[in-house]
């Protein structure tokens, strides 16, 4: 099985490396989402990304998109999808300043993004098929350039987490205390929203919604069952994500399964196993 996987490497190296980079970067960001109990936020931002991609498809002949389309449709889709993802994340982070709760705003972003995305491309030639394709895993189409871009984002994420770890951990675990000791909680909220939008937009474009959302929340949830602290989760989640993705890719290649779905299914099984372990041990 491993020999078969290695034999397929020259053909699918870009897809495999992209899948690994997506898993690591989203696992890191996902720890912050999971630690703050904002799992549904990830789903909402994913749908906001789909809205942006659908918007780019619907108006791809617009002069406003011409500069982006000069670099390829994929770049245009990622940029517009990233912009709407960031906007959606910022909308949800604005909760508490008005009458609406975080749950209400997050639900609105999710439903509005999901429904309007389909309406935008419903009457286009191939737009609906493209949007529906992104709802599944399309990681096989990724190339080495995608892997390099996502690896760069992963490195930046790890550097920021390492350099600002104490401040970030206090913000995640106790925002009121963080604010009391001078941490700029509002700024961190906005930065996390922006980074979540950027990483999810790129991941969805190259790997599809299922794989991106799975890598965002499942490794963090597994790590939370295994670790006692958020600090430990920041180490465990990327390791769990990378090991699971590589194992799933090997199995998927052998059985000719979609690698993205195989990876998410394995992570889901691991989460169920850690839930069972916690229940049995009373932790």
N, C-alpha and C positions, 0 to 999 in steps of 0.2 A: 504493500500500500504506500509506504514512504517512497519506495523506488519509483512508483508511478507518479507520485507528486513531484519528485525531483525532475523526472523526465518531462513533465509538463511546464516546468519553470521557464524555459526560454520563450514559450508561447504566451504565458500568462503572468510573467514577472511583474508587469506594471499593475495588473489587477491585484495580485497578491500583496505587493508592497503598499499599494493604496489602501487595501483593506486593513492592513496592520497599522498604518499611520492613522487612519480614521479611528480605529479601535483605541489606540493610546490617547489621542488628543481628546476624544469625546468621553473616555473614561475619566480623565482628569477633570474636565469641566463638569461631568456628571456627578462627581463626588460633591461638588458645591451645590448642585441642584438637589441631590438626594438628602444631603445633610440639612438643607433648609426645608425639606418636605415640599418641594415644588416640582414633583415629577410631572404633573399634568402641564406645567409650563413648557416642558420640552415638546410635548405633543402639539401644543398651541403654536409654538414658534416654528415647528416643522410645517404646519399647515399655512402659516404666514409665508414661509419660503415658497411653498407650492403656489400660493397666490401670486407672488412676484414672478415666478417662472412662467405661469400662465399669462400674466400681464405682458411679459416680454414676447411670448409667442404670438399673442393677439395683435400686438402693435409692432411686430418686427419690421414692418415696412415704414415705420415712422422715422422722420428725420432726426428725432431726438435720440433714437437708438443707433443711428448710422455709425457714430464714432466707435461704439462698442462692437457692433456687428462686423466692423472692419477687422477685428481680432478673432472673429468666429462667433457662431451662435451660442456656443457653450459659455464663452466669457460674458456675453450679454445676459444670458439666463442667470449665471451665478451672481453677477453684480446686482441686477434688479432683485433677484431672490434674496440676496444678502441684505439689501436695503429694506425690503419689506419685513424680513425676519428681525432685523434690528428694531424697526418701528414697532413690531408686535411685542417684542421683549420689553421695550421701553414703556409701552402702554401698560403692560401688566405690572411693571416695577413702579408705576405711578399710583398704585393702590394705596389707600390710607390717606390720600390728600383730599378726597371727596367723599361721596356717599357710597361709592361702589367698593365692594370687597375685592381682594385679589382673585378669589375663585370666580366671581362674576366677570371680571375683566378678562381673565384667562379663558373662560368658556366662550366669551364673545369673540376673542381673537381666533380661537380654534374653529368655531362654527362659521364665522364670516369668511375666514380664509379658505376653508374646505369647500363651501358652497359657491362662493364667487369664482374660485379658480376654475371649477367645472363650467360655469356659465360663460366665462370669458372665452373658452376654447371650444365650446359645444358645436359651433358651426364652422370651425376652421377645418382645413383639409386633414391635417395630421396632428393637430394640437391636443385633442382629447386623448388620442392613443399615446402621445408622448407623456402627458401628465399622468395617465393611468400607469404607464410603464415605470415612472418614478415612484409610484406608490409601492412598487415591488423592488426587489434588489436588481440593480443593473451594474453591479460591480465589475463584471467581466469586460465591460467596455472601457474601463479605466486604463490609462497608460502611465508611462514613467513620469511624464510632466506632472500629472495629478499627484503621484506619489511624492515627488519632490516638494510640491507646494504644501501638501498636508504635513509632510515631515517637518518642514520649516515652521508651520503653525504649531506643531507639537513641541518643537524645541523652544519656541518663544513662550508657550504656555508653561512648560517645565521651569524655565528660567524665572518667570514672574512668580510662580508658586514658591519656588525655592527662596528667592530674594525677599519676598513679602509674606512669608509663610505665617509668622506670628500674628501680624495684623489681619491677614486674611482669615486665619482660623478663629480669631476673636470675633470678626465680623459675621462669620457663618454660625458660630455656636451661641453667641450672646450679643446681638446687635445693640441692646440697650447699654450694656457695659462698655462695648466698643465706642459708642457715641460719648459716653461719660468720660472716657480716657483720651478723647481727642481723635479717634478714628473717624474719617469722613465716610459715614455709612451710606449717605446718598450717592456719593461719588462711586463707591464700590458697587452699589446697586446698578448704577448706570453702566459701569465698566463690565460687570458680569453680563448684563443684558446684551451689550454690544458684542462681547466675545462669544456669547452663546449664539447670537444671530449669525456671526461670521462663520464659526465652525460648522454649525448645522447647515447653512446654505451651501458651503463647499462640499460637505459630506453627502448631502442629499443629491446634489448634482452628479456626483461621480458614483454613488453607491446606492441610492434609493432611500425612501423614507423608512422602510422597515429596518434595514441594517443600521441606518444612522440613529434612529430613535432607540433601537435595541442596545447599541453600543453606548448611548448616552446614559441610560438608566440602569440596565441590568448589572454591569460590573460594579457600579457603586452600591447597588442593593446587596449583591453578594459580599462585597467588602464590608458593608455595615454589619452583616451577620457574623463575619469572621473577626472583626476588629472592635476594640473598645473605644477608640478615639478617632476623630476625623483625621488626625495626623497619620494614623496607621492606614486609614482608608485611602489617603492620597498615594501611599506606596502600593497597597494591595490591589486597588482597582485596575491600574494599568497593567500590572502583571497578570491578573485574572483575565483581562480583556485580550491581551496579546497571546497568552497560552491557549485560550479557548478558540480564538480566531484561527490560529495556526493549526490546531488539532481539527477544527471543523473543515478547514480548507483541504486538509489531507483526506478526510473521510469523504467530503463532497466530490473531490476529484475521482476517487475510486468508484463511487456509486453514480457518478454523473448527476449530482444534485446541484441546485443553485447554491453557490457558496455563501451568499449573504444570509439566506434563510437557514442554512445549516448552522451557521455561527450563532444566530439569534436563538435558534431552538436549543443548542447546547447550553448557552448562557441561561436560558429559561429553566432547563433541567437542573443546572447547578444552583440556581436560586431556590428552586423547590427543595433541593437536597439540603441546602444550608438552613432553610426554614425548618425542615424536619429535624436537623441536627440541633438547632437552638431549642426547639420544643422538647426534644428528648433529654437534653442536658440541663434544661431550665435556665439557660443564659438569656 
